[in-house]
Amino acid sequence: QVQLVESGGGLAQAGGSLRLSCAASGSIFSINAMGWDRQAPGKQRELVAGISSDGGIKYAGSVKGRFTISMDNAKNTVYLQMNSLKPEDTAVYYCNGQIATMLLGDYWGQGTQVTVSS
């Protein structure tokens, strides 16, 4: 079993910053990739950022230049540094991972709320 536990969400003012963390635990053999999705009220879930074990990184166009994803492989933890926050960044942010235990599987965290006030 694999668990992804997010932390770091909360309330920020427009222009401010927040840092999200997501730690993977369990019977992990290897991690192929981890990332973050978000879902705002009344909207579909969308990709925010992803990072792969070979160093590949991708961002949604709406966050490029403002958000930075990074990973600490020793801690099985992925981070999302969010700067220059906008009210439209308000959403529940979900950590995700493509993680191998006995088999390769996709996993998601419970989500953490990020609210940006104008």
C-alpha positions in Angstrom: 0.0 0.0 0.0 1.1 3.6 -0.8 -0.1 6.7 1.0 0.3 10.3 -0.2 -0.1 12.9 2.5 -0.3 16.6 1.5 0.4 19.5 3.7 0.9 23.3 3.4 -2.4 24.5 2.0 -4.2 27.4 3.5 -5.1 31.0 2.9 -3.0 33.5 1.1 -3.5 37.0 -0.3 -3.1 37.7 -3.9 0.5 38.1 -4.7 1.5 36.0 -1.8 3.2 32.5 -1.6 2.4 29.1 -0.3 4.4 25.9 -0.4 2.7 22.5 -0.7 4.4 19.2 0.3 3.4 15.7 -0.4 5.1 12.7 1.2 4.7 9.2 -0.2 5.0 6.3 2.2 4.5 2.6 2.2 6.1 -0.4 0.4 7.7 1.7 -2.3 10.1 0.2 -4.7 10.5 3.2 -7.0 8.8 6.4 -8.0 8.4 7.1 -11.7 6.7 10.5 -11.4 4.8 12.8 -9.0 2.8 15.8 -9.5 -0.1 18.1 -8.5 -3.6 18.5 -9.9 -6.2 21.0 -8.7 -9.9 21.3 -8.8 -11.7 24.6 -8.4 -15.4 24.7 -7.5 -17.6 23.9 -10.5 -14.6 23.1 -12.7 -12.8 20.0 -13.9 -9.7 18.8 -12.3 -6.6 20.0 -14.2 -2.9 19.3 -14.2 -0.8 21.9 -12.4 2.7 20.4 -12.5 4.5 17.1 -12.8 8.0 15.9 -12.3 9.5 12.6 -13.5 12.3 10.5 -12.1 14.4 11.4 -15.2 14.1 15.1 -14.3 11.4 16.0 -16.8 9.1 18.8 -15.6 5.8 20.1 -17.0 3.6 22.9 -15.9 0.1 24.1 -16.9 0.4 27.3 -18.9 -1.6 29.2 -16.2 1.1 28.6 -13.6 4.3 28.6 -15.6 6.7 31.2 -14.2 4.9 31.4 -10.9 4.9 27.8 -9.6 7.9 25.5 -9.1 7.8 21.8 -8.6 10.7 19.9 -7.0 11.3 16.5 -5.5 13.4 15.1 -2.7 14.0 11.6 -3.8 15.6 10.6 -0.4 12.4 11.6 1.3 9.9 10.5 -1.4 8.5 14.0 -1.2 7.3 16.4 -3.8 7.0 20.1 -3.3 5.0 22.8 -5.1 6.3 26.4 -4.4 3.5 28.7 -5.4 4.4 32.4 -5.9 2.5 35.4 -7.2 -0.7 33.7 -6.2 -4.0 34.8 -7.9 -7.6 34.3 -6.8 -8.0 32.0 -9.7 -5.5 29.6 -8.1 -8.1 28.9 -5.4 -8.8 25.1 -5.5 -8.3 21.9 -3.8 -4.8 20.7 -4.7 -4.2 16.9 -5.1 -0.9 15.2 -5.0 -0.5 12.3 -7.4 2.2 9.7 -8.0 3.1 6.9 -10.4 4.7 4.5 -7.9 5.9 1.0 -8.1 5.4 -1.4 -5.2 5.0 -5.0 -6.5 3.3 -3.4 -9.5 3.3 0.1 -11.0 0.2 2.0 -9.9 -1.3 5.5 -9.8 -2.0 7.1 -6.4 -3.6 10.3 -5.1 -3.6 12.2 -1.9 -6.7 13.4 -0.1 -6.2 17.0 -1.2 -5.4 20.3 0.5 -7.4 23.5 0.2 -5.7 26.6 -1.2 -7.6 29.8 -1.0 -6.3 33.1 -2.4 -8.1 36.3 -1.5 -8.1 39.4 -3.6 
